[in-house]
């Protein structure tokens, strides 16, 4: 065979959660979780359809998160929940000499307020924000125009390769609101609005 599997798919997942109630109206939760996925194969000879696809082929992802949550009840009708999450995200792909590596540190914040206006009417509103700083390294052919380019599926062999190495900040603030009405015991009417900035 022309395909050697040097490492079967390897997956790791973990999760740890701690909960603390300092008083009846408050609940604090700390969560640590993550996952890693790796897969590697080796082609003994290039593909007949594309000589650039040869040698080591690999793909890997890893996500690790530390999250803190605080739930506070103001009364039987009102409560708030605030969560902060942070951790790295890594992604890599390699096809022979071509490669893509992404390393990003993400910070996520969410604040939500819930109000029971009456027995059948509830209002929910919140802020949802993500901020990340990432490094991207790419070595391969220039990306084609994905619409209308007849060569976008052409073989990679023979194309001129370029190197891309840059770092950037990404911010994604958002706000949302939701109103739900229990029309009947079997029917719940929900109206929602969300605004995101990219």
Secondary structure as UniProt FT lines:
FT   STRAND          3..23
FT   TURN            24..25
FT   STRAND          26..43
FT   TURN            51..52
FT   STRAND          55..73
FT   STRAND          78..95
FT   TURN            96..97
FT   STRAND          98..118
FT   TURN            119..120
FT   STRAND          121..141
FT   TURN            146..148
FT   TURN            150..153
FT   TURN            157..158
FT   STRAND          161..184
FT   TURN            185..186
FT   STRAND          187..196
//
